Amino acid sequence: MGRCAKRPGFTELDLVQHDGGNPSGFFACTLNVTDVCTGWTEMRAVPTKAQTYVFAALEHIRTRLPFPLLGIDSDNGQEFINDQLLRYSHREHITFTRGRVGRKNDNAFVEQKNWSVIRRLVGDLRFDTRRQVDRLNALYAVYRLYVNHFLPVTKLVTKVREGNKVKRVFDDPKTPYQRVLDSLQVSDQDKRKLHAIHAKLDVVQLKRQIDEMMDVLTPSKAW
């Protein structure tokens, strides 16, 4: 996916498991879709990793992206590598690629967001009921605005070898929102829609809503 990193719309996909440290039985997961170019991140909780739930979550996330979905890159899990998603990608003209087996660096962008965005919010607790899934999605609907509009991120620009060490050079921190506005590949119409949303947001109010929702997000008891 790195070959497409200069244009918004090419994303990496992954599932974050909410099993509380015990993968037995059924438990919720969060589908994480991260745009490689801008760092824009969308999340959607599903009751299990069954492909029908994951596919529905991806369709929902697609409607929330501030630019067209052009490509998806996933690992080799059956929740992603299946006929339903493959046919959908062909029909919608979405590039569908997958990482190499055992090479997590192939999905480094979404892996980083799994921890810095999702795990930071909900931790490693267990969620395995429909009510918890609904509350997670209500939380994500607010959290996505906070993360994408107000949390700056840096991007790796280049790597420079200095003797036996490799120095990583990053660009200036910018929010995903600002990176979308800066992109020449995003249409003016999409930028105006996004700006109109941003103009109505209050970061303090968003943070208060997130805290209130976290207070009522009760995990299941550990097994």
C-alpha positions, 0 to 999 in steps of 0.5 A: 500500500506504500506505493499509493501513500501519496493519495488519500483513499488507500487504506489498511484494515485490521480487527482489534479483539476485545477478548480480555486476554482470553480468546475463548467463546464469542467476543466483540472486535473493532474494525480499524480502517486507517488511511495511509496518506492522511492518517484518517482513522475510522472504527466500528465495533462488531459482535464477532469477527464473522465476515458478514459483520466485518463487511457491514462495518466496512460499508458503514465506515465507507460512508464516513470517510471524507474522500472516496475509498480507493483501496483496502489492504488487509492481513490474511484473516478469513474475515477479510479474504473472502468472496464477498469482499472480493466481489464487492471490491471488483464491483466498486472498483476498489483495489484489494491487496493483502499483506504477506503472511508473517510480515506485520510491517506490511500493515504498519499504519493500521497496527500503530493506530490499533494501539494509539487510538483504540487500545488507548481508549478502551484498553484490553478489557472484554466486551462480548454483548450486543449492548456493549457493541452498541455502546462502543459504536456510540462512543466511536461516533464521537471519538472519531471526530476528536481523533481526526479533527483535533489530534495531530500526527506525524508522518515518516518522510525519510530514513537516513543512515548515519553510520550503524544507525538509521535516523527517521525524519518526520514531517511537522505534526498535523491533524488528519483533518488538516492533511485532508484539506492540504491534499490536492487529490481531495475534491473541493466539494469534499473539503467543503463538507468536511470543513462545515463539520469541523466548524461545528465541533467543540473539542472540550465538549467532545472530550466531555462526551467521551468521558461520560460514555466511557463511564457507562461502558462496563466490560464483561467479567474476566473469565 
